[in-house]
Every structure is written in C-alpha cells, then in structure tokens.
Amino acid sequence: MSEDLLLGKKPVIYIYSPSDIDVSVKLSLTPEWSLSVIYPVVTTKDHGQHLEWNVRTHQDGSLTENNTGLDVAYLFWEAETNPHAFPRSPASKPQPVDTFIPTASSLGDTDSVVIPVDKVASYLDKSLKALGLHTEARTSFITYWLPYILKHEYIALRFVPQSAYERAASLNISPQPDVVTRVFMLFRGISEEHLENWSNAQMQAEKDVTWWVDVVGVDPARAGDVALFRVLEWGGMEVLI
C-alpha cells in the first residue's frame, strides 16, 4: 500500500426494523475518496462516488438485497483515498475535532487516547458498548482491526464525530430511520520513544469511555430500542504517518 493511500475499511451497515419493509440506502462520498469494494455488488456511479442498495428488511436483522436477490447480514463498503487529486501534506496540521477529510485524516494529543496494544481490545469493547454497538458488532469490529493494531507498541485512536463523518460519506435512507448510529475510528501506531509527545492522550485514556458518546454524538438508548427503525454502521481507517 502506498504511504499516501488511506483506506476506509469495513464500514458495514446493519438495518433493523420492527416489521419487514423495503428500504433504499444511498451512499455518497466526497471527491477525496472513492468506493473500492462493495457487497452486495451493485452499480456505482460517478467514478465510485455513489451507490444505491435496495433491500428488504427482516425481523431477524437480516436483509435481502432486491437487485441481486442475496440474503445478507449487513451491507459492506470500503473506500480508498484519491491522493493524486488531493495530495496529503506531511506537514498538515491536525484537523479541528469536528472535521473529517479522508485524505488528511489526523490524530493529535488533544483529541485522541493512547493505549498499550495489550489494553486496546478491552478499551474498544467498553467504548463501542457505550456508543451503542451490540455484541456481534463489537466482536466483529475488534477482531477485524486487532491484526492491524497488534503490529504496534502503542495505539493512538479517536472516534470521528458522526456529523463530520456524514459530510464525507453521506448516507441517505428512505424511509427515514428513527435513529442512525455511525461509528468510525481513526488510529495509528505510536512507538514508545514518541510517547512523550502524547502525554494528554495517555491521560485521556484513563477517563470513563462514555465521553466518546458526546464526541461522536450518538444516542445509545435509542440505538438499542428494538421498537424503532434503526441503522448502525461501523468502520475505521489506519492513519499512516
């Protein structure tokens, strides 16, 4: 992988409805990144910037994608950044916490936590539970990212505010869900020799994980209310510096 090419990996979209209904799911990306893998496979438009899935929900949480006839547990997409059209500056300053630009993703001492790799899985499980992810989603999230995480000594991570993520990867669902929960993590490896640059982030790792609820802007109680029409998405990106 090129050092300048960042991948938004494994965003998966779960859709839960109290009754079986037909749902249109439209995903639109900003020009900084383009769809690289999707499942079920449907036609993409505008050089991989847009797609639409049409699904039938089922009360067991599964979906039937109407165009392909496939029965799936969730909708899957990945995207890669377009570094040639939107170069990443090595000297780029950390973004404001409410900004997410795929080609210039960053983590800083003030907006992240830094954790030894042997404590990351436990920290993620607690954080994701607080953010409203159910057991299967938490397990899938952690087991997907753990091989990438274990390559490092320490990990800096943060969760992107949902409003900022939505501007980069707009999700238009019809009929409109009662609640949409989108959790996207940015992380990078930190070596022990550079820990001195992350003193605040190390202290923030000791805070109660519920502070991420306000950062991301989610409503965990509504996200878990089975009487509501709910959408849950999780994904992430490793920032290569």
C-alpha positions as CSV (number, residue, x, y, z in Angstrom):
1,M,0.0,0.0,0.0
2,S,1.3,3.4,-0.9
3,E,2.0,5.6,2.1
4,D,-0.3,8.3,0.7
5,L,-3.2,5.9,0.1
6,L,-5.5,5.5,3.0
7,L,-8.3,3.1,3.1
8,G,-11.7,3.5,4.9
9,K,-12.1,-0.2,5.9
10,K,-15.0,-2.4,6.6
11,P,-17.8,0.1,7.1
12,V,-20.7,-2.3,7.5
13,I,-24.3,-1.1,7.7
14,Y,-26.9,-3.0,9.8
15,I,-30.6,-2.2,9.3
16,Y,-33.2,-3.2,11.9
17,S,-36.9,-2.6,11.5
18,P,-39.8,-3.8,13.8
19,S,-41.6,-5.0,10.6
20,D,-40.4,-6.2,7.2
21,I,-40.1,-3.1,4.9
22,D,-38.4,-2.1,1.6
23,V,-35.6,0.3,2.2
24,S,-33.4,2.4,-0.2
25,V,-29.8,3.0,1.0
26,K,-27.9,5.6,-0.9
27,L,-24.2,6.3,-0.1
28,S,-22.4,9.3,-1.5
29,L,-18.7,10.0,-0.9
30,T,-16.8,13.3,-1.2
31,P,-14.2,13.5,-4.1
32,E,-11.4,12.8,-1.7
33,W,-12.2,9.1,-1.7
34,S,-13.9,6.5,-3.9
35,L,-15.6,3.2,-3.4
36,S,-13.1,0.3,-3.9
37,V,-15.1,-2.7,-2.6
38,I,-18.9,-3.2,-2.0
39,Y,-21.1,-6.1,-1.2
40,P,-23.7,-6.9,-2.3
41,V,-22.3,-5.7,-5.6
42,V,-24.5,-3.1,-7.3
43,T,-23.7,-0.5,-10.0
44,T,-21.7,2.5,-8.7
45,K,-21.9,6.0,-10.3
46,D,-19.6,9.0,-10.9
47,H,-16.3,7.0,-10.7
48,G,-17.2,5.2,-7.5
49,Q,-18.7,8.2,-5.6
50,H,-22.2,7.0,-5.3
51,L,-24.3,3.8,-5.0
52,E,-27.7,2.7,-4.1
53,W,-28.8,-0.6,-2.4
54,N,-32.5,-1.6,-2.3
55,V,-33.2,-4.0,0.5
56,R,-36.0,-5.8,2.2
57,T,-35.6,-5.9,6.0
58,H,-36.4,-8.9,8.1
59,Q,-37.3,-9.1,11.8
60,D,-34.3,-11.3,12.5
61,G,-32.0,-8.5,11.4
62,S,-31.1,-10.0,8.0
63,L,-31.6,-8.2,4.7
64,T,-32.5,-9.3,1.2
65,E,-30.8,-7.1,-1.5
66,N,-33.5,-6.8,-4.1
67,N,-31.3,-6.2,-7.2
68,T,-29.2,-9.3,-6.6
69,G,-31.5,-11.5,-4.5
70,L,-28.8,-12.0,-1.9
71,D,-29.6,-12.6,1.7
72,V,-27.0,-10.7,3.9
73,A,-26.4,-9.8,7.5
74,Y,-25.3,-6.3,6.5
75,L,-24.2,-4.0,3.7
76,F,-20.5,-3.6,3.2
77,W,-18.3,-1.0,1.6
78,E,-14.7,0.1,1.5
79,A,-13.2,3.2,0.0
80,E,-9.7,4.4,-0.9
81,T,-8.4,7.9,-0.9
82,N,-7.5,9.8,-4.1
83,P,-4.1,11.2,-3.1
84,H,-3.2,12.4,-6.6
85,A,-6.2,14.6,-6.9
86,F,-6.0,15.6,-3.2
87,P,-2.3,15.4,-2.0
88,R,-1.7,14.8,1.6
89,S,0.8,17.2,3.1
90,P,3.3,15.7,5.5
91,A,3.2,18.9,7.5
92,S,-0.6,19.2,7.6
93,K,-1.9,20.5,10.9
94,P,-4.3,18.4,13.0
95,Q,-7.9,18.9,11.9
96,P,-10.5,20.5,14.1
97,V,-12.3,17.8,16.0
98,D,-15.5,18.3,14.0
99,T,-13.7,17.8,10.7
100,F,-13.0,14.6,8.8
101,I,-11.2,14.8,5.5
102,P,-10.2,11.3,4.3
103,T,-7.0,12.4,2.5
104,A,-5.9,14.4,5.6
105,S,-7.0,12.3,8.5
106,S,-5.1,13.0,11.7
107,L,-4.9,12.3,15.3
108,G,-3.5,14.6,18.0
109,D,-2.6,14.7,21.6
110,T,-5.8,16.6,22.5
111,D,-8.4,14.6,20.6
112,S,-7.2,11.1,21.0
113,V,-6.3,8.4,23.6
114,V,-3.0,6.5,23.6
115,I,-3.1,2.9,24.9
116,P,-0.6,0.0,25.1
117,V,-1.7,-2.6,22.5
118,D,-2.4,-5.2,25.1
119,K,-5.2,-3.0,26.5
120,V,-6.7,-1.8,23.3
121,A,-9.2,-4.7,22.9
122,S,-10.7,-4.1,26.3
123,Y,-10.8,-0.4,25.8
124,L,-12.5,-0.8,22.4
125,D,-15.1,-3.2,23.8
126,K,-16.1,-0.8,26.6
127,S,-16.1,2.2,24.2
128,L,-18.1,0.5,21.5
129,K,-20.7,-0.7,24.0
130,A,-21.1,2.8,25.3
131,L,-21.6,4.0,21.7
132,G,-24.4,1.6,21.2
133,L,-22.8,-1.3,19.3
134,H,-24.4,-4.7,20.1
135,T,-22.3,-7.8,21.0
136,E,-21.9,-9.1,17.4
137,A,-20.9,-5.6,16.1
138,R,-18.4,-5.1,18.9
139,T,-16.8,-8.5,18.3
140,S,-16.6,-8.0,14.5
141,F,-15.1,-4.6,14.9
142,I,-12.4,-5.7,17.4
143,T,-11.5,-8.9,15.6
144,Y,-11.3,-7.1,12.2
145,W,-8.9,-4.4,13.5
146,L,-6.9,-6.4,16.0
147,P,-4.3,-7.8,13.5
148,Y,-3.6,-4.2,12.4
149,I,-3.4,-3.0,15.9
150,L,-1.0,-5.7,17.2
151,K,1.7,-4.6,14.8
152,H,2.4,-1.6,17.0
153,E,3.6,-1.0,20.6
154,Y,1.0,1.7,21.4
155,I,-2.1,2.9,19.6
156,A,-3.5,6.4,19.3
157,L,-7.2,6.3,18.5
158,R,-10.2,8.5,18.3
159,F,-13.8,8.3,17.1
160,V,-14.9,10.7,14.4
161,P,-17.9,12.9,15.2
162,Q,-20.9,11.5,13.3
163,S,-21.7,14.9,11.8
164,A,-18.2,15.2,10.4
165,Y,-18.2,11.6,9.1
166,E,-21.6,12.2,7.5
167,R,-20.2,15.1,5.4
168,A,-17.5,12.8,4.0
169,A,-19.8,9.8,3.5
170,S,-23.4,10.8,3.3
171,L,-26.0,8.1,4.0
172,N,-29.5,8.8,2.6
173,I,-32.0,6.2,3.7
174,S,-35.7,6.0,2.7
175,P,-37.9,5.7,4.6
176,Q,-36.1,7.7,7.2
177,P,-34.9,5.7,10.2
178,D,-35.8,6.7,13.7
179,V,-32.1,6.6,14.7
180,V,-28.9,6.3,12.7
181,T,-25.6,5.4,14.6
182,R,-22.4,5.7,12.6
183,V,-19.1,4.9,14.4
184,F,-15.9,5.4,12.6
185,M,-12.5,5.1,14.3
186,L,-9.2,6.6,13.3
187,F,-6.0,5.1,14.7
188,R,-2.2,5.0,14.2
189,G,0.7,3.2,15.8
190,I,2.9,5.0,18.3
191,S,6.4,3.8,19.3
192,E,7.5,4.0,22.9
193,E,10.1,6.6,22.1
194,H,7.4,9.0,20.9
195,L,5.1,8.6,24.0
196,E,6.4,11.9,25.4
197,N,4.5,13.7,22.6
198,W,1.2,12.1,23.7
199,S,1.0,12.9,27.4
200,N,-2.5,14.3,27.3
201,A,-3.8,11.4,25.2
202,Q,-2.4,9.0,27.7
203,M,-4.3,10.8,30.5
204,Q,-7.5,10.8,28.4
205,A,-7.2,7.0,28.2
206,E,-8.0,6.9,31.9
207,K,-11.3,8.8,31.5
208,D,-14.6,7.0,31.6
209,V,-15.2,5.8,28.0
210,T,-18.7,7.4,28.0
211,W,-17.1,10.7,27.0
212,W,-17.0,9.3,23.4
213,V,-20.8,9.4,23.3
214,D,-20.8,13.2,23.3
215,V,-17.8,13.3,20.9
216,V,-19.5,11.1,18.3
217,G,-22.9,12.5,19.0
218,V,-24.9,9.2,19.4
219,D,-27.9,8.2,21.5
220,P,-27.2,4.7,22.8
221,A,-30.6,4.2,24.4
222,R,-32.4,4.9,21.1
223,A,-29.9,2.8,19.2
224,G,-30.8,-0.2,21.3
225,D,-34.6,0.3,21.2
226,V,-36.0,-2.6,19.3
227,A,-39.3,-0.8,18.8
228,L,-37.6,1.7,16.5
229,F,-36.4,1.6,12.9
230,R,-32.6,1.7,13.4
231,V,-29.4,1.8,11.3
232,L,-26.0,1.0,12.7
233,E,-22.7,1.4,10.9
234,W,-19.1,0.9,12.0
235,G,-15.8,1.2,10.2
236,G,-12.3,2.7,10.6
237,M,-9.1,3.9,9.0
238,E,-5.4,3.4,9.9
239,V,-3.6,6.7,9.5
240,L,-0.2,6.2,8.0
241,I,2.2,8.9,9.0
